[in-house]
Structures are given as structure tokens and as C-alpha cells.
Amino acid sequence: MALVLTDDQKMIRESADGFFKTEAPVSQHRHLRDTADATGFDRATWAKMAEMGFAGVLVPEEYGGAGFGHVAAGLIMEAIGRNLSAAPMLSTAVLGTTALVAGGSSEQQAKYLPLIAEGKRLFALAADEAARHNPAHVTTTATPSGNGFRLNGVKGFVLDGHVADTLIVAARTSGEDKDKDGITLFLVDAKAAGVSNERRSMVDSRNAARVTLADVQVDGADVLGAVGGGFAILEKILDAGRACLAAEMLGVSSESFVKTIDYLKQRDQFGQKIGTFQALQHRAAHLFCEVELARSATLRALVALDEKDDRASLFASLAKAKSGEVAKLATNEGVQMHGGIGMTDDFDIGFYMKRARAAQETFGDIAFHGDRLARLMGY
Amino acid sequence: MADLETFRAETRAWLEANCPAEMRTPITRDADVCWGGRKAKLSEAQRLWMDRMGGRGWTVPEWPAEYGGGGLSKDEAKVLDSEMRRIKARSPLSSFGIWMLGPALLKYGNEAQKKEHLPKIARGEIRWCQGYSEPGAGSDLASLRTSAEDKGDHYLVNGQKVWTSYADKADWIFCLVRTDPSVAKHLGISFLLFDMASPGVSTSPIKLISGASPFCQTFFDNVQVPKENLMGQAGKGWDIAKYLLTHEREMIGGSDSTGGGMQGGVSQVARRQIGLDAAILADTGLRTDIVRHEINAWAFALTMERVKDEAKAGQGVGALSSMLKYYGTELNKDRMQLLMSINGSDGLTWEGPGEGEGDLARHWLRSRANSIEGGTSEINLNIIAKRVLELPGA
């Protein structure tokens, strides 16, 4: 597949751009923050996203989804990034769907996938246990009990964890901490006895929770994939999430860039537009190139996922690393070139920097993915 | 499609019969590259291969047949390329005439000029050099001062060019000259073609920080150039110069030695030189530098791929050549510095008894010119700021 959008994908891009600009613009994000909204996103907007086919973008058509694929999911995430739209798109439509498609039994898929497409059930991935992303670091235990398992442990940085209906929990059924073997994934009802969560207010005003599992009894039927073989599924979930986060960060970068260029054309100092200064022109031109590189790496990762390319993990890491680096640069430059006004809460540019920071940390930053890439390439 | 398959079969058979065995071995030395021209010292096989390919116009497959080209469609040219790759055939002819002057001649030359020059370029008979930069006109190229005075039937050319690659080996020069000193600097420039054997032309080589180089200084002392050697209109030379520079920048930015197609190259060298420890590179600090470089190199290569795909689909990014030139050459400088670090004190060798000793240091030093020649990084950033970002005053 060529690195160019098809006509169908271009239509999805247009509809996503239009939708988020009108239905979930930055002002909605600001309102949710200022009112300390208990949900953290607007449920009515999410219902509309389901109607638009966004919630089911990765859900196969036989389960009531749109089945548009990862390139389309990335275009939606990019529009979300441009508008800083708060929605459970990543947690549910990307991570939840991928978990079920990659690891779910046909019963699990039939039970949950249509609900995701309809926007009626929210998922959250409970994987990370330490502040620095490390998916093999799993100390949460799953010990055989009754016809299933009993879970104990604490999960941090669970995106949309406080509102999720179903948690996807990575727990250890065998092996030592940091072993890739012996990790098992479970679908856990968020209301089950022993599950408690504590919402964390994050720098980007998005949702994350700390989830504690205390003697949570799960049924054998709620194991996702094979017992002990959860890591491979977890990697697929994370790679889809990483590629989609790269797309969201691309949206953050490009919108931050556009706002900054506009400002360079408006702001007068020393009797002229500050955009006439070569010190700023060269940095802006360099940033333009970097955003183009992030776009290429991101599109390649999404295409690789759609094509089930052997190198999908490699490209997901490349995209997450590059797009994260560029989002950091674009938002840093955005605030700097806006000067004092860029530091004010009244102005939106700071929101982009905050979101870029959180999205970079999610599922591995450039240090994590640089290391992963090097290992995948044999050094 | 059936026609294309027939073409493939015929091409394969012809290449098998006509490509000398010596021309199917890898290029290892400068002398292996065939530049053609009146002064060329070619091996028998090089001469044969150039003549055979040039005779069919396959040195320039997509140029029109009436001007010595192959007259092939894009698809046929791709078949030829893939069939040449299949037998590892060397390029029969490297030439500034093919890469730079030819496209400009096709666009701006008159019929007589096209008929005169293009076939000789295609057959490798005439080797061209480019007379652009001057001692006082580098980044500010349009301030060039080499003068061409109108003497009725000829121009009288006086002045000096610098950084003229292979001027001492070239037969003809395409040259920017000032025909009208009274108008704004961009409007008084013309594009002349003339024989380097003309009385009054002399060259002297330039030694670089990397050692011997193909660059020369070129002097014009009362050189008489016939009026019919003016390409395009008098005073319109700057348009041609810009068109040609766009080609040059895409070529520099996209070549294998700079940006494109080198993912994993640096880490492969590092693995060999430094080795692994518990499955990761034994020098962890350098490993981080290398992977950061390779992330950028890969993302750049993907960008080259994407812009090609978008161009095919009729879409495009503005000021593309400037972006590719800027980013590709900066990447290559970074790559060469990393290779120097990987090789440590071994990389410092300038001369030694073994073959190829000193090459790395020379290549590193030579790479520093990548972001200067053909438009500096700063000039290319200016162009992006002006044409894409439309910043005020840029």
C-alpha cells in the first residue's frame, strides 16, 4: 500500500476534522477542566462519535463496526489531537477493540465488540505498574481459585480507569517479574467485588486512575487469550495504541505549529511582524520539516497495522518515538514563540504542550522506543 | 500489460547479450564511474557499454528519441531499470548533462540547441560542467559578476567561477553570466553554453580540508561565445538557474549517500566495530546517539517515499526540494560524525599502508560541504519560510 490516503480515507479525514472542530473543540476541553467534570469527557459527544462510526472504527463489520482500519483510526486521532478533544477513543475504540480482536474468544468478541461500536461500554487497559512504562513489569498476581482466578495488585496510569465498565488487566500467572512469559490478560468487571479506583487529576486534564485489585474473583471464561500467553496480545494492544498516539501527537504538533505561524504573522515588535526575524523563520522552517517526518512515520505505522506487516512493532516504535519528539519540539517552540502570552492559562497553546507531555509518556517515550527499536534491529 | 511483458523479455535478452561481464561488478573506485566526454580514459568494457546503451538512447531512457533519448514511457523505463538491477549492471554513464543541463535544455532550449547538444549528452560524447558560484557570489548567487558583453555576433565573457566540479575534465560549460549590469541583479543574468576549449578559458584545482577534490576555479579572459549559444532569452537566465537548482537539490537530498535508503547502516557498522554485550551494543551511550539518528534517517526515508507516492497521486508538499536538501544533508553530516565516533581513534587515520585507509576521515570532512553546496541549509530554510510558511519579509 502506498503512503498516500485513499479517497475513502480522505472522506473520513474531512468528516473527523469537521466533527471535532464543531462538537469537541478546545473550548469544550477547557470547560471540562474548569468544571472539574466527574466523567472527564462529554458522554453526549461520545454517543455522537459512535453514530459517526468512530467508536467502531476498528470493530469488524460482522460485529456492527465500521471496520475502517488503523489508517482511519489514526485520522480520527489526529483530529482529536488538533482539537484536544476529550473522549474514550484511545481507551475503548483502540485499546479495548484491539484487545478483543487480537485475543478475544468468539464469545467475548460477540459479547463486547457490538457494545463498543454502539458506544455503550467503556474499556480501560490496566497494564502499567511503574511510573516508567515497562509492559513486562507485572507483579499483579492471578492465582487459581474456584473455576477461575483471584487477582491481587495495583495498577497505575489506567486511562479512563475511573469510568470504565470493563478493565483489561495484565496479571502474572507464572514466572518472575519482567518475564514476558507467564503474563495473562483478564477482562474484569469494574464493579466486581475487590476492585477500587482512585481518579488522578493529570497535567493534561485527561483521565487516569490508580486501580487496586484486592482478592478479585474472575471466572475462567474471562481470561483473554491463553493463560500465560498474554504478553503477545498486550504488545498488539500497545502497538495499536502507540501508533494511534503518534497520530494524536501529530495533530497536536500540526495545530500547535499552525497557531504559532499565525502568531508570527500577527505580532508586532520593533515596528515589524516578528515573523520577519530570521531567528524565528529558520526555527519555524525546521519545525515544518520535522512535522512532515512525523507524518510519514505515523502513516507508515498505521499502514503496517492494517497490512499485518511483520514489522508493525518496529514501525509503531518508530512513529511513537518520532512523533513524540516532534510534539515536544512543536509545543516547546509554540510556547516560546508566543512569548509571555504563551505562558498564560487564557491562551490555548499551553494545553497543547500539556497534552504532548502526557501523550509522550503514555506507552513509552523516545527513550523506551529507541531502546525497543535498537533491540528489534539487533543492537 | 502484455506489451510491457514483451518489452521486458526483449530488454532482458538485449541486456544479457550486450552488457559486458566487467560492467556487472560493483563499483569500488572512482575510475569505475564512467563520465564520458572527449578526455575520458575508459576501459574497453566501459566504452563498449556506454556506446551500446547510448546508441539506443538508454542512458536517458525517457528523453525523446529525436534528441537521442530512448523515448520510453515511465513504465518501460522502470522495466529497464529493474532489468539492469537484476543483472547488477552499472550505470553506463554519469553526467551533469543528463542530471542537470538536459532537463533545462528540454524546457528552455531552442530546437537547434536541443538537436545539437542532447544527443551528444546521451551518447557520452560531451561532458558538461556547471558555472554558477563565484568568489563574491555564493549564497547570494544572483549577485554574480562574470560579464558577457554583447559584441554583435558574439558575447565577450570575462570573469571567474569557483566550485566548478570537474571543470578540468569537462568539454563544455553551462554558465550564468551578467549580460545587463544596469538592471536589478536577478534580471540581468543570462544562461550561456560554451566550449571549455575556447581561447581564454583556464582552470585550476581546489584542495579541500578533505584533500584532493574535483572542484576547480575557472577563469574567463576575453572568451568569445557565439550568440546562438545563449539558452532562453537574454536576462531570463535566473529562471533557468532556479529550475536547475531544484533538480540539483532533489538529487543531493535524495541520493543514497545522503538521506535515502540507509536505515540500519550506521548500526550495522557499530555492531561490527564495537560488538554486542547481552544482546545490546556494548557502548550504551553511543547506542542512544545511533538510534536517535536512525529514527530520523528512517522517518526521512519514509518521507521521500511518501512524497513520491503523493506526487503520483497528484498531491504535493511545497518547496519539496528545499526540505529534502536541508534535512537529507544535515542527516548525512550526522551520519558521518557517528561513523567517526564508532571508529574512534582508527577513524583518525589519514594515510596508511592498507587499502582505503584514510577514506573515512576524508568522507567525514567532505560531508561538511553537503549543507553548503547547491544552496546552504540556511538558504533552504529561507526558501521554506518564504514559499511554504509565507512568513512576512522572507
Interface residues (C-beta under 8 A of the other chain):
Chain A: A2 L3 V4 I261 L264 K265 Q272 K273 G275 T276 Q278 Q281 H282 A284 A285 H286 F288 C289 E292 L293 A294 R295 S296 A297 L299 R300 L318 A321 K322 E325 I366 A367 G370 D371 L373 A374 R375 M377 G378 Y379
Chain B: G264 S267 A270 R271 L276 A279 I280 L281 R287 T288 I290 V291 R292 E294 I295 N296 W298 A299 F300 L302 T303 E305 R306 D309 E310 K312 A313 Q315 V317 M323 Y326 Y327 E378 N380 L381 N382 I384 A385 V388 L389 E390 L391 P392 G393 A394
